[in-house]
Amino acid sequence: MLYFESPPGSGFSLASPNWPYNDEQSVAATYAALKFFFDAYPTYLVNEFYLAGEDYAGVLIPQLAKFILDNNSKFFAIDIRGILVGNPCTTDNEC
């Protein structure tokens, strides 16, 4: 099980107060971290993969799932099987 705090500066992670991060950058950075992990530990790449999160993850998890599926190739593919969001933020009015 891997845990990520996203975007930088949320939760217990540290980021510069001047570090501008939007949803697209956060998703791309998370994907890059996943790719780095699977490059380092390729035996885990064959496992089923699920994304889960709560609150603002209702926005980021679906975007990350789409980014993963759009970037899968015959050379590197994450076997994404499903997503789970708890108490999700799904619209601008809720966030």
mmCIF file as gemmi writes it, N, C-alpha and C atoms, coordinates in Angstrom:
data_model
loop_
_atom_site.group_PDB
_atom_site.id
_atom_site.type_symbol
_atom_site.label_atom_id
_atom_site.label_alt_id
_atom_site.label_comp_id
_atom_site.label_asym_id
_atom_site.label_entity_id
_atom_site.label_seq_id
_atom_site.pdbx_PDB_ins_code
_atom_site.Cartn_x
_atom_site.Cartn_y
_atom_site.Cartn_z
_atom_site.occupancy
_atom_site.B_iso_or_equiv
_atom_site.pdbx_formal_charge
_atom_site.auth_seq_id
_atom_site.auth_asym_id
_atom_site.pdbx_PDB_model_num
ATOM 1 N N . MET Axp A 1 ? 0.849 -1.161 0 1 0 ? 1 A 1
ATOM 2 C CA . MET Axp A 1 ? 0 0 0 1 0 ? 1 A 1
ATOM 3 C C . MET Axp A 1 ? 0.9 1.231 0 1 0 ? 1 A 1
ATOM 4 N N . LEU Axp A 2 ? 0.629 2.134 -0.908 1 0 ? 2 A 1
ATOM 5 C CA . LEU Axp A 2 ? 1.353 3.402 -0.993 1 0 ? 2 A 1
ATOM 6 C C . LEU Axp A 2 ? 0.43 4.523 -0.543 1 0 ? 2 A 1
ATOM 7 N N . TYR Axp A 3 ? 0.997 5.497 0.135 1 0 ? 3 A 1
ATOM 8 C CA . TYR Axp A 3 ? 0.24 6.676 0.554 1 0 ? 3 A 1
ATOM 9 C C . TYR Axp A 3 ? 0.9 7.918 -0.039 1 0 ? 3 A 1
ATOM 10 N N . PHE Axp A 4 ? 0.084 8.783 -0.617 1 0 ? 4 A 1
ATOM 11 C CA . PHE Axp A 4 ? 0.566 10.059 -1.133 1 0 ? 4 A 1
ATOM 12 C C . PHE Axp A 4 ? -0.275 11.17 -0.537 1 0 ? 4 A 1
ATOM 13 N N . GLU Axp A 5 ? 0.36 12.282 -0.216 1 0 ? 5 A 1
ATOM 14 C CA . GLU Axp A 5 ? -0.362 13.5 0.129 1 0 ? 5 A 1
ATOM 15 C C . GLU Axp A 5 ? -0.265 14.423 -1.072 1 0 ? 5 A 1
ATOM 16 N N . SER Axp A 6 ? -1.399 14.874 -1.521 1 0 ? 6 A 1
ATOM 17 C CA . SER Axp A 6 ? -1.4 15.655 -2.736 1 0 ? 6 A 1
ATOM 18 C C . SER Axp A 6 ? -2.499 16.711 -2.621 1 0 ? 6 A 1
ATOM 19 N N . PRO Axp A 7 ? -2.256 17.898 -3.071 1 0 ? 7 A 1
ATOM 20 C CA . PRO Axp A 7 ? -1.044 18.454 -3.666 1 0 ? 7 A 1
ATOM 21 C C . PRO Axp A 7 ? 0.007 18.763 -2.605 1 0 ? 7 A 1
ATOM 22 N N . PRO Axp A 8 ? 1.24 19.057 -3.048 1 0 ? 8 A 1
ATOM 23 C CA . PRO Axp A 8 ? 2.29 19.41 -2.081 1 0 ? 8 A 1
ATOM 24 C C . PRO Axp A 8 ? 1.824 20.544 -1.17 1 0 ? 8 A 1
ATOM 25 N N . GLY Axp A 9 ? 2.166 20.407 0.089 1 0 ? 9 A 1
ATOM 26 C CA . GLY Axp A 9 ? 1.768 21.408 1.063 1 0 ? 9 A 1
ATOM 27 C C . GLY Axp A 9 ? 0.527 21.032 1.836 1 0 ? 9 A 1
ATOM 28 N N . SER Axp A 10 ? -0.168 19.985 1.397 1 0 ? 10 A 1
ATOM 29 C CA . SER Axp A 10 ? -1.352 19.545 2.136 1 0 ? 10 A 1
ATOM 30 C C . SER Axp A 10 ? -0.947 18.493 3.162 1 0 ? 10 A 1
ATOM 31 N N . GLY Axp A 11 ? -1.796 18.273 4.143 1 0 ? 11 A 1
ATOM 32 C CA . GLY Axp A 11 ? -1.5 17.252 5.143 1 0 ? 11 A 1
ATOM 33 C C . GLY Axp A 11 ? -0.2 17.529 5.871 1 0 ? 11 A 1
ATOM 34 N N . PHE Axp A 12 ? 0.643 16.522 5.965 1 0 ? 12 A 1
ATOM 35 C CA . PHE Axp A 12 ? 1.916 16.651 6.656 1 0 ? 12 A 1
ATOM 36 C C . PHE Axp A 12 ? 3.068 16.984 5.711 1 0 ? 12 A 1
ATOM 37 N N . SER Axp A 13 ? 2.818 17.097 4.404 1 0 ? 13 A 1
ATOM 38 C CA . SER Axp A 13 ? 3.894 17.393 3.467 1 0 ? 13 A 1
ATOM 39 C C . SER Axp A 13 ? 4.272 18.873 3.535 1 0 ? 13 A 1
ATOM 40 N N . LEU Axp A 14 ? 5.48 19.15 3.133 1 0 ? 14 A 1
ATOM 41 C CA . LEU Axp A 14 ? 5.993 20.521 3.144 1 0 ? 14 A 1
ATOM 42 C C . LEU Axp A 14 ? 6.198 21.016 1.726 1 0 ? 14 A 1
ATOM 43 N N . ALA Axp A 15 ? 5.868 22.244 1.487 1 0 ? 15 A 1
ATOM 44 C CA . ALA Axp A 15 ? 6.101 22.871 0.188 1 0 ? 15 A 1
ATOM 45 C C . ALA Axp A 15 ? 6.293 24.358 0.417 1 0 ? 15 A 1
ATOM 46 N N . SER Axp A 16 ? 6.994 24.958 -0.497 1 0 ? 16 A 1
ATOM 47 C CA . SER Axp A 16 ? 7.185 26.399 -0.427 1 0 ? 16 A 1
ATOM 48 C C . SER Axp A 16 ? 5.827 27.095 -0.537 1 0 ? 16 A 1
ATOM 49 N N . PRO Axp A 17 ? 5.598 28.149 0.244 1 0 ? 17 A 1
ATOM 50 C CA . PRO Axp A 17 ? 4.312 28.857 0.122 1 0 ? 17 A 1
ATOM 51 C C . PRO Axp A 17 ? 4.135 29.498 -1.251 1 0 ? 17 A 1
ATOM 52 N N . ASN Axp A 18 ? 5.226 29.661 -1.987 1 0 ? 18 A 1
ATOM 53 C CA . ASN Axp A 18 ? 5.141 30.246 -3.322 1 0 ? 18 A 1
ATOM 54 C C . ASN Axp A 18 ? 5.061 29.185 -4.418 1 0 ? 18 A 1
ATOM 55 N N . TRP Axp A 19 ? 4.925 27.919 -4.041 1 0 ? 19 A 1
ATOM 56 C CA . TRP Axp A 19 ? 4.892 26.84 -5.001 1 0 ? 19 A 1
ATOM 57 C C . TRP Axp A 19 ? 3.492 26.73 -5.594 1 0 ? 19 A 1
ATOM 58 N N . PRO Axp A 20 ? 3.294 27.218 -6.807 1 0 ? 20 A 1
ATOM 59 C CA . PRO Axp A 20 ? 1.953 27.134 -7.394 1 0 ? 20 A 1
ATOM 60 C C . PRO Axp A 20 ? 1.709 25.715 -7.923 1 0 ? 20 A 1
ATOM 61 N N . TYR Axp A 21 ? 0.66 25.087 -7.468 1 0 ? 21 A 1
ATOM 62 C CA . TYR Axp A 21 ? 0.318 23.736 -7.913 1 0 ? 21 A 1
ATOM 63 C C . TYR Axp A 21 ? -1.156 23.715 -8.258 1 0 ? 21 A 1
ATOM 64 N N . ASN Axp A 22 ? -1.467 23.283 -9.465 1 0 ? 22 A 1
ATOM 65 C CA . ASN Axp A 22 ? -2.866 23.122 -9.829 1 0 ? 22 A 1
ATOM 66 C C . ASN Axp A 22 ? -3.17 21.627 -9.938 1 0 ? 22 A 1
ATOM 67 N N . ASP Axp A 23 ? -4.392 21.273 -10.251 1 0 ? 23 A 1
ATOM 68 C CA . ASP Axp A 23 ? -4.781 19.864 -10.298 1 0 ? 23 A 1
ATOM 69 C C . ASP Axp A 23 ? -3.974 19.084 -11.325 1 0 ? 23 A 1
ATOM 70 N N . GLU Axp A 24 ? -3.775 19.658 -12.505 1 0 ? 24 A 1
ATOM 71 C CA . GLU Axp A 24 ? -3.04 18.957 -13.558 1 0 ? 24 A 1
ATOM 72 C C . GLU Axp A 24 ? -1.59 18.695 -13.141 1 0 ? 24 A 1
ATOM 73 N N . GLN Axp A 25 ? -0.963 19.665 -12.512 1 0 ? 25 A 1
ATOM 74 C CA . GLN Axp A 25 ? 0.417 19.482 -12.049 1 0 ? 25 A 1
ATOM 75 C C . GLN Axp A 25 ? 0.485 18.448 -10.931 1 0 ? 25 A 1
ATOM 76 N N . SER Axp A 26 ? -0.494 18.466 -10.05 1 0 ? 26 A 1
ATOM 77 C CA . SER Axp A 26 ? -0.535 17.513 -8.951 1 0 ? 26 A 1
ATOM 78 C C . SER Axp A 26 ? -0.692 16.088 -9.487 1 0 ? 26 A 1
ATOM 79 N N . VAL Axp A 27 ? -1.596 15.9 -10.448 1 0 ? 27 A 1
ATOM 80 C CA . VAL Axp A 27 ? -1.805 14.583 -11.05 1 0 ? 27 A 1
ATOM 81 C C . VAL Axp A 27 ? -0.543 14.124 -11.777 1 0 ? 27 A 1
ATOM 82 N N . ALA Axp A 28 ? 0.078 15 -12.542 1 0 ? 28 A 1
ATOM 83 C CA . ALA Axp A 28 ? 1.301 14.637 -13.258 1 0 ? 28 A 1
ATOM 84 C C . ALA Axp A 28 ? 2.429 14.282 -12.287 1 0 ? 28 A 1
ATOM 85 N N . ALA Axp A 29 ? 2.542 15.013 -11.185 1 0 ? 29 A 1
ATOM 86 C CA . ALA Axp A 29 ? 3.58 14.725 -10.191 1 0 ? 29 A 1
ATOM 87 C C . ALA Axp A 29 ? 3.312 13.387 -9.5 1 0 ? 29 A 1
ATOM 88 N N . THR Axp A 30 ? 2.064 13.089 -9.205 1 0 ? 30 A 1
ATOM 89 C CA . THR Axp A 30 ? 1.718 11.814 -8.58 1 0 ? 30 A 1
ATOM 90 C C . THR Axp A 30 ? 2.001 10.664 -9.534 1 0 ? 30 A 1
ATOM 91 N N . TYR Axp A 31 ? 1.664 10.834 -10.807 1 0 ? 31 A 1
ATOM 92 C CA . TYR Axp A 31 ? 1.959 9.807 -11.805 1 0 ? 31 A 1
ATOM 93 C C . TYR Axp A 31 ? 3.475 9.59 -11.916 1 0 ? 31 A 1
ATOM 94 N N . ALA Axp A 32 ? 4.234 10.665 -11.921 1 0 ? 32 A 1
ATOM 95 C CA . ALA Axp A 32 ? 5.697 10.548 -11.99 1 0 ? 32 A 1
ATOM 96 C C . ALA Axp A 32 ? 6.23 9.775 -10.78 1 0 ? 32 A 1
ATOM 97 N N . ALA Axp A 33 ? 5.664 10.023 -9.595 1 0 ? 33 A 1
ATOM 98 C CA . ALA Axp A 33 ? 6.083 9.293 -8.395 1 0 ? 33 A 1
ATOM 99 C C . ALA Axp A 33 ? 5.724 7.814 -8.514 1 0 ? 33 A 1
ATOM 100 N N . LEU Axp A 34 ? 4.536 7.516 -9.036 1 0 ? 34 A 1
ATOM 101 C CA . LEU Axp A 34 ? 4.146 6.121 -9.241 1 0 ? 34 A 1
ATOM 102 C C . LEU Axp A 34 ? 5.07 5.435 -10.231 1 0 ? 34 A 1
ATOM 103 N N . LYS Axp A 35 ? 5.393 6.117 -11.317 1 0 ? 35 A 1
ATOM 104 C CA . LYS Axp A 35 ? 6.296 5.549 -12.325 1 0 ? 35 A 1
ATOM 105 C C . LYS Axp A 35 ? 7.671 5.302 -11.708 1 0 ? 35 A 1
ATOM 106 N N . PHE Axp A 36 ? 8.158 6.234 -10.918 1 0 ? 36 A 1
ATOM 107 C CA . PHE Axp A 36 ? 9.444 6.072 -10.24 1 0 ? 36 A 1
ATOM 108 C C . PHE Axp A 36 ? 9.407 4.844 -9.326 1 0 ? 36 A 1
ATOM 109 N N . PHE Axp A 37 ? 8.305 4.691 -8.564 1 0 ? 37 A 1
ATOM 110 C CA . PHE Axp A 37 ? 8.163 3.539 -7.671 1 0 ? 37 A 1
ATOM 111 C C . PHE Axp A 37 ? 8.183 2.239 -8.47 1 0 ? 37 A 1
ATOM 112 N N . PHE Axp A 38 ? 7.371 2.159 -9.529 1 0 ? 38 A 1
ATOM 113 C CA . PHE Axp A 38 ? 7.293 0.922 -10.301 1 0 ? 38 A 1
ATOM 114 C C . PHE Axp A 38 ? 8.567 0.646 -11.091 1 0 ? 38 A 1
ATOM 115 N N . ASP Axp A 39 ? 9.301 1.675 -11.476 1 0 ? 39 A 1
ATOM 116 C CA . ASP Axp A 39 ? 10.61 1.455 -12.103 1 0 ? 39 A 1
ATOM 117 C C . ASP Axp A 39 ? 11.585 0.844 -11.1 1 0 ? 39 A 1
ATOM 118 N N . ALA Axp A 40 ? 11.487 1.275 -9.837 1 0 ? 40 A 1
ATOM 119 C CA . ALA Axp A 40 ? 12.367 0.754 -8.791 1 0 ? 40 A 1
ATOM 120 C C . ALA Axp A 40 ? 11.937 -0.639 -8.323 1 0 ? 40 A 1
ATOM 121 N N . TYR Axp A 41 ? 10.639 -0.916 -8.353 1 0 ? 41 A 1
ATOM 122 C CA . TYR Axp A 41 ? 10.1 -2.192 -7.871 1 0 ? 41 A 1
ATOM 123 C C . TYR Axp A 41 ? 9.166 -2.792 -8.934 1 0 ? 41 A 1
ATOM 124 N N . PRO Axp A 42 ? 9.706 -3.229 -10.055 1 0 ? 42 A 1
ATOM 125 C CA . PRO Axp A 42 ? 8.863 -3.69 -11.167 1 0 ? 42 A 1
ATOM 126 C C . PRO Axp A 42 ? 8.029 -4.931 -10.855 1 0 ? 42 A 1
ATOM 127 N N . THR Axp A 43 ? 8.405 -5.702 -9.851 1 0 ? 43 A 1
ATOM 128 C CA . THR Axp A 43 ? 7.61 -6.897 -9.525 1 0 ? 43 A 1
ATOM 129 C C . THR Axp A 43 ? 6.201 -6.525 -9.061 1 0 ? 43 A 1
ATOM 130 N N . TYR Axp A 44 ? 6.007 -5.315 -8.55 1 0 ? 44 A 1
ATOM 131 C CA . TYR Axp A 44 ? 4.685 -4.881 -8.095 1 0 ? 44 A 1
ATOM 132 C C . TYR Axp A 44 ? 3.788 -4.422 -9.244 1 0 ? 44 A 1
ATOM 133 N N . LEU Axp A 45 ? 4.352 -4.21 -10.401 1 0 ? 45 A 1
ATOM 134 C CA . LEU Axp A 45 ? 3.58 -3.686 -11.533 1 0 ? 45 A 1
ATOM 135 C C . LEU Axp A 45 ? 2.531 -4.683 -12.024 1 0 ? 45 A 1
ATOM 136 N N . VAL Axp A 46 ? 2.718 -5.964 -11.747 1 0 ? 46 A 1
ATOM 137 C CA . VAL Axp A 46 ? 1.761 -6.972 -12.211 1 0 ? 46 A 1
ATOM 138 C C . VAL Axp A 46 ? 0.526 -7.052 -11.313 1 0 ? 46 A 1
ATOM 139 N N . ASN Axp A 47 ? 0.572 -6.425 -10.143 1 0 ? 47 A 1
ATOM 140 C CA . ASN Axp A 47 ? -0.559 -6.465 -9.214 1 0 ? 47 A 1
ATOM 141 C C . ASN Axp A 47 ? -1.703 -5.585 -9.688 1 0 ? 47 A 1
ATOM 142 N N . GLU Axp A 48 ? -2.918 -5.96 -9.28 1 0 ? 48 A 1
ATOM 143 C CA . GLU Axp A 48 ? -4.066 -5.085 -9.515 1 0 ? 48 A 1
ATOM 144 C C . GLU Axp A 48 ? -3.822 -3.787 -8.761 1 0 ? 48 A 1
ATOM 145 N N . PHE Axp A 49 ? -4.319 -2.667 -9.307 1 0 ? 49 A 1
ATOM 146 C CA . PHE Axp A 49 ? -4.048 -1.359 -8.73 1 0 ? 49 A 1
ATOM 147 C C . PHE Axp A 49 ? -5.36 -0.617 -8.505 1 0 ? 49 A 1
ATOM 148 N N . TYR Axp A 50 ? -5.534 -0.118 -7.293 1 0 ? 50 A 1
ATOM 149 C CA . TYR Axp A 50 ? -6.72 0.654 -6.932 1 0 ? 50 A 1
ATOM 150 C C . TYR Axp A 50 ? -6.28 2.018 -6.404 1 0 ? 50 A 1
ATOM 151 N N . LEU Axp A 51 ? -7.04 3.04 -6.718 1 0 ? 51 A 1
ATOM 152 C CA . LEU Axp A 51 ? -6.81 4.388 -6.206 1 0 ? 51 A 1
ATOM 153 C C . LEU Axp A 51 ? -7.912 4.717 -5.213 1 0 ? 51 A 1
ATOM 154 N N . ALA Axp A 52 ? -7.551 5.304 -4.089 1 0 ? 52 A 1
ATOM 155 C CA . ALA Axp A 52 ? -8.545 5.669 -3.095 1 0 ? 52 A 1
ATOM 156 C C . ALA Axp A 52 ? -8.148 6.985 -2.443 1 0 ? 52 A 1
ATOM 157 N N . GLY Axp A 53 ? -9.132 7.726 -2.003 1 0 ? 53 A 1
ATOM 158 C CA . GLY Axp A 53 ? -8.876 8.98 -1.306 1 0 ? 53 A 1
ATOM 159 C C . GLY Axp A 53 ? -10.183 9.559 -0.799 1 0 ? 53 A 1
ATOM 160 N N . GLU Axp A 54 ? -10.065 10.662 -0.08 1 0 ? 54 A 1
ATOM 161 C CA . GLU Axp A 54 ? -11.256 11.311 0.457 1 0 ? 54 A 1
ATOM 162 C C . GLU Axp A 54 ? -11.175 12.813 0.256 1 0 ? 54 A 1
ATOM 163 N N . ASP Axp A 55 ? -12.316 13.45 0.372 1 0 ? 55 A 1
ATOM 164 C CA . ASP Axp A 55 ? -12.442 14.894 0.266 1 0 ? 55 A 1
ATOM 165 C C . ASP Axp A 55 ? -12.038 15.366 -1.126 1 0 ? 55 A 1
ATOM 166 N N . TYR Axp A 56 ? -10.981 16.159 -1.245 1 0 ? 56 A 1
ATOM 167 C CA . TYR Axp A 56 ? -10.589 16.699 -2.557 1 0 ? 56 A 1
ATOM 168 C C . TYR Axp A 56 ? -10.102 15.612 -3.508 1 0 ? 56 A 1
ATOM 169 N N . ALA Axp A 57 ? -9.859 14.415 -2.99 1 0 ? 57 A 1
ATOM 170 C CA . ALA Axp A 57 ? -9.524 13.289 -3.862 1 0 ? 57 A 1
ATOM 171 C C . ALA Axp A 57 ? -10.687 12.976 -4.809 1 0 ? 57 A 1
ATOM 172 N N . GLY Axp A 58 ? -11.901 13.431 -4.473 1 0 ? 58 A 1
ATOM 173 C CA . GLY Axp A 58 ? -13.021 13.291 -5.392 1 0 ? 58 A 1
ATOM 174 C C . GLY Axp A 58 ? -12.779 14.003 -6.709 1 0 ? 58 A 1
ATOM 175 N N . VAL Axp A 59 ? -11.884 14.962 -6.689 1 0 ? 59 A 1
ATOM 176 C CA . VAL Axp A 59 ? -11.468 15.662 -7.906 1 0 ? 59 A 1
ATOM 177 C C . VAL Axp A 59 ? -10.21 14.998 -8.477 1 0 ? 59 A 1
ATOM 178 N N . LEU Axp A 60 ? -9.223 14.747 -7.609 1 0 ? 60 A 1
ATOM 179 C CA . LEU Axp A 60 ? -7.918 14.283 -8.089 1 0 ? 60 A 1
ATOM 180 C C . LEU Axp A 60 ? -7.881 12.809 -8.491 1 0 ? 60 A 1
ATOM 181 N N . ILE Axp A 61 ? -8.576 11.935 -7.779 1 0 ? 61 A 1
ATOM 182 C CA . ILE Axp A 61 ? -8.521 10.498 -8.083 1 0 ? 61 A 1
ATOM 183 C C . ILE Axp A 61 ? -9.055 10.192 -9.488 1 0 ? 61 A 1
ATOM 184 N N . PRO Axp A 62 ? -10.218 10.698 -9.88 1 0 ? 62 A 1
ATOM 185 C CA . PRO Axp A 62 ? -10.658 10.436 -11.259 1 0 ? 62 A 1
ATOM 186 C C . PRO Axp A 62 ? -9.7 11.01 -12.304 1 0 ? 62 A 1
ATOM 187 N N . GLN Axp A 63 ? -9.13 12.186 -12.029 1 0 ? 63 A 1
ATOM 188 C CA . GLN Axp A 63 ? -8.163 12.764 -12.972 1 0 ? 63 A 1
ATOM 189 C C . GLN Axp A 63 ? -6.912 11.894 -13.064 1 0 ? 63 A 1
ATOM 190 N N . LEU Axp A 64 ? -6.436 11.386 -11.917 1 0 ? 64 A 1
ATOM 191 C CA . LEU Axp A 64 ? -5.259 10.527 -11.917 1 0 ? 64 A 1
ATOM 192 C C . LEU Axp A 64 ? -5.552 9.219 -12.637 1 0 ? 64 A 1
ATOM 193 N N . ALA Axp A 65 ? -6.723 8.635 -12.407 1 0 ? 65 A 1
ATOM 194 C CA . ALA Axp A 65 ? -7.087 7.394 -13.1 1 0 ? 65 A 1
ATOM 195 C C . ALA Axp A 65 ? -7.077 7.596 -14.612 1 0 ? 65 A 1
ATOM 196 N N . LYS Axp A 66 ? -7.655 8.695 -15.074 1 0 ? 66 A 1
ATOM 197 C CA . LYS Axp A 66 ? -7.653 8.989 -16.511 1 0 ? 66 A 1
ATOM 198 C C . LYS Axp A 66 ? -6.234 9.193 -17.025 1 0 ? 66 A 1
ATOM 199 N N . PHE Axp A 67 ? -5.413 9.909 -16.264 1 0 ? 67 A 1
ATOM 200 C CA . PHE Axp A 67 ? -4.024 10.159 -16.669 1 0 ? 67 A 1
ATOM 201 C C . PHE Axp A 67 ? -3.271 8.837 -16.794 1 0 ? 67 A 1
ATOM 202 N N . ILE Axp A 68 ? -3.478 7.934 -15.84 1 0 ? 68 A 1
ATOM 203 C CA . ILE Axp A 68 ? -2.817 6.624 -15.894 1 0 ? 68 A 1
ATOM 204 C C . ILE Axp A 68 ? -3.262 5.866 -17.14 1 0 ? 68 A 1
ATOM 205 N N . LEU Axp A 69 ? -4.57 5.796 -17.364 1 0 ? 69 A 1
ATOM 206 C CA . LEU Axp A 69 ? -5.075 5.06 -18.521 1 0 ? 69 A 1
ATOM 207 C C . LEU Axp A 69 ? -4.612 5.676 -19.835 1 0 ? 69 A 1
ATOM 208 N N . ASP Axp A 70 ? -4.564 6.993 -19.902 1 0 ? 70 A 1
ATOM 209 C CA . ASP Axp A 70 ? -4.108 7.672 -21.117 1 0 ? 70 A 1
ATOM 210 C C . ASP Axp A 70 ? -2.625 7.445 -21.385 1 0 ? 70 A 1
ATOM 211 N N . ASN Axp A 71 ? -1.839 7.171 -20.331 1 0 ? 71 A 1
ATOM 212 C CA . ASN Axp A 71 ? -0.389 7.037 -20.488 1 0 ? 71 A 1
ATOM 213 C C . ASN Axp A 71 ? 0.102 5.597 -20.423 1 0 ? 71 A 1
ATOM 214 N N . ASN Axp A 72 ? -0.797 4.637 -20.245 1 0 ? 72 A 1
ATOM 215 C CA . ASN Axp A 72 ? -0.386 3.239 -20.296 1 0 ? 72 A 1
ATOM 216 C C . ASN Axp A 72 ? 0.086 2.895 -21.7 1 0 ? 72 A 1
ATOM 217 N N . SER Axp A 73 ? 1.092 2.047 -21.782 1 0 ? 73 A 1
ATOM 218 C CA . SER Axp A 73 ? 1.609 1.59 -23.066 1 0 ? 73 A 1
ATOM 219 C C . SER Axp A 73 ? 2.023 0.136 -22.922 1 0 ? 73 A 1
ATOM 220 N N . LYS Axp A 74 ? 2.462 -0.469 -24.02 1 0 ? 74 A 1
ATOM 221 C CA . LYS Axp A 74 ? 2.898 -1.861 -23.924 1 0 ? 74 A 1
ATOM 222 C C . LYS Axp A 74 ? 4.209 -1.984 -23.147 1 0 ? 74 A 1
ATOM 223 N N . PHE Axp A 75 ? 4.914 -0.873 -22.947 1 0 ? 75 A 1
ATOM 224 C CA . PHE Axp A 75 ? 6.18 -0.89 -22.212 1 0 ? 75 A 1
ATOM 225 C C . PHE Axp A 75 ? 6.003 -0.595 -20.729 1 0 ? 75 A 1
ATOM 226 N N . PHE Axp A 76 ? 4.956 0.143 -20.387 1 0 ? 76 A 1
ATOM 227 C CA . PHE Axp A 76 ? 4.688 0.487 -18.987 1 0 ? 76 A 1
ATOM 228 C C . PHE Axp A 76 ? 3.19 0.673 -18.827 1 0 ? 76 A 1
ATOM 229 N N . ALA Axp A 77 ? 2.56 -0.234 -18.083 1 0 ? 77 A 1
ATOM 230 C CA . ALA Axp A 77 ? 1.113 -0.15 -17.887 1 0 ? 77 A 1
ATOM 231 C C . ALA Axp A 77 ? 0.767 -0.491 -16.445 1 0 ? 77 A 1
ATOM 232 N N . ILE Axp A 78 ? 0.044 0.391 -15.794 1 0 ? 78 A 1
ATOM 233 C CA . ILE Axp A 78 ? -0.46 0.154 -14.448 1 0 ? 78 A 1
ATOM 234 C C . ILE Axp A 78 ? -1.838 -0.495 -14.601 1 0 ? 78 A 1
ATOM 235 N N . ASP Axp A 79 ? -2.029 -1.648 -13.959 1 0 ? 79 A 1
ATOM 236 C CA . ASP Axp A 79 ? -3.261 -2.422 -14.069 1 0 ? 79 A 1
ATOM 237 C C . ASP Axp A 79 ? -4.335 -1.843 -13.142 1 0 ? 79 A 1
ATOM 238 N N . ILE Axp A 80 ? -4.845 -0.671 -13.518 1 0 ? 80 A 1
ATOM 239 C CA . ILE Axp A 80 ? -5.825 0.011 -12.672 1 0 ? 80 A 1
ATOM 240 C C . ILE Axp A 80 ? -7.169 -0.721 -12.761 1 0 ? 80 A 1
ATOM 241 N N . ARG Axp A 81 ? -7.682 -1.109 -11.587 1 0 ? 81 A 1
ATOM 242 C CA . ARG Axp A 81 ? -8.913 -1.888 -11.528 1 0 ? 81 A 1
ATOM 243 C C . ARG Axp A 81 ? -10.087 -1.106 -10.981 1 0 ? 81 A 1
ATOM 244 N N . GLY Axp A 82 ? -9.82 -0.05 -10.238 1 0 ? 82 A 1
ATOM 245 C CA . GLY Axp A 82 ? -10.941 0.697 -9.692 1 0 ? 82 A 1
ATOM 246 C C . GLY Axp A 82 ? -10.496 1.886 -8.874 1 0 ? 82 A 1
ATOM 247 N N . ILE Axp A 83 ? -11.48 2.728 -8.559 1 0 ? 83 A 1
ATOM 248 C CA . ILE Axp A 83 ? -11.226 3.895 -7.727 1 0 ? 83 A 1
ATOM 249 C C . ILE Axp A 83 ? -12.26 3.927 -6.606 1 0 ? 83 A 1
ATOM 250 N N . LEU Axp A 84 ? -11.878 4.569 -5.517 1 0 ? 84 A 1
ATOM 251 C CA . LEU Axp A 84 ? -12.769 4.739 -4.367 1 0 ? 84 A 1
ATOM 252 C C . LEU Axp A 84 ? -12.544 6.134 -3.823 1 0 ? 84 A 1
ATOM 253 N N . VAL Axp A 85 ? -13.624 6.893 -3.656 1 0 ? 85 A 1
ATOM 254 C CA . VAL Axp A 85 ? -13.516 8.209 -3.034 1 0 ? 85 A 1
ATOM 255 C C . VAL Axp A 85 ? -14.548 8.302 -1.926 1 0 ? 85 A 1
ATOM 256 N N . GLY Axp A 86 ? -14.11 8.742 -0.769 1 0 ? 86 A 1
ATOM 257 C CA . GLY Axp A 86 ? -15.001 8.896 0.373 1 0 ? 86 A 1
ATOM 258 C C . GLY Axp A 86 ? -15.253 10.371 0.634 1 0 ? 86 A 1
ATOM 259 N N . ASN Axp A 87 ? -16.484 10.729 0.913 1 0 ? 87 A 1
ATOM 260 C CA . ASN Axp A 87 ? -16.86 12.109 1.163 1 0 ? 87 A 1
ATOM 261 C C . ASN Axp A 87 ? -16.253 13.023 0.101 1 0 ? 87 A 1
ATOM 262 N N . PRO Axp A 88 ? -16.517 12.712 -1.187 1 0 ? 88 A 1
ATOM 263 C CA . PRO Axp A 88 ? -15.797 13.41 -2.249 1 0 ? 88 A 1
ATOM 264 C C . PRO Axp A 88 ? -16.269 14.832 -2.502 1 0 ? 88 A 1
ATOM 265 N N . CYS Axp A 89 ? -15.328 15.648 -2.844 1 0 ? 89 A 1
ATOM 266 C CA . CYS Axp A 89 ? -15.587 16.985 -3.389 1 0 ? 89 A 1
ATOM 267 C C . CYS Axp A 89 ? -15.695 16.783 -4.891 1 0 ? 89 A 1
ATOM 268 N N . THR Axp A 90 ? -16.849 17.03 -5.477 1 0 ? 90 A 1
ATOM 269 C CA . THR Axp A 90 ? -17.031 16.731 -6.899 1 0 ? 90 A 1
ATOM 270 C C . THR Axp A 90 ? -17.347 17.942 -7.766 1 0 ? 90 A 1
ATOM 271 N N . THR Axp A 91 ? -17.676 19.078 -7.154 1 0 ? 91 A 1
ATOM 272 C CA . THR Axp A 91 ? -17.968 20.274 -7.954 1 0 ? 91 A 1
ATOM 273 C C . THR Axp A 91 ? -17.27 21.481 -7.309 1 0 ? 91 A 1
ATOM 274 N N . ASP Axp A 92 ? -17.135 22.513 -8.074 1 0 ? 92 A 1
ATOM 275 C CA . ASP Axp A 92 ? -16.524 23.741 -7.545 1 0 ? 92 A 1
ATOM 276 C C . ASP Axp A 92 ? -17.305 24.309 -6.375 1 0 ? 92 A 1
ATOM 277 N N . ASN Axp A 93 ? -18.607 24.114 -6.359 1 0 ? 93 A 1
ATOM 278 C CA . ASN Axp A 93 ? -19.439 24.642 -5.276 1 0 ? 93 A 1
ATOM 279 C C . ASN Axp A 93 ? -19.18 23.923 -3.964 1 0 ? 93 A 1
ATOM 280 N N . GLU Axp A 94 ? -18.729 22.664 -4.013 1 0 ? 94 A 1
ATOM 281 C CA . GLU Axp A 94 ? -18.483 21.874 -2.803 1 0 ? 94 A 1
ATOM 282 C C . GLU Axp A 94 ? -17.076 22.064 -2.249 1 0 ? 94 A 1
ATOM 283 N N . CYS Axp A 95 ? -16.129 22.418 -3.094 1 0 ? 95 A 1
ATOM 284 C CA . CYS Axp A 95 ? -14.714 22.402 -2.706 1 0 ? 95 A 1
ATOM 285 C C . CYS Axp A 95 ? -14.337 23.608 -1.873 1 0 ? 95 A 1
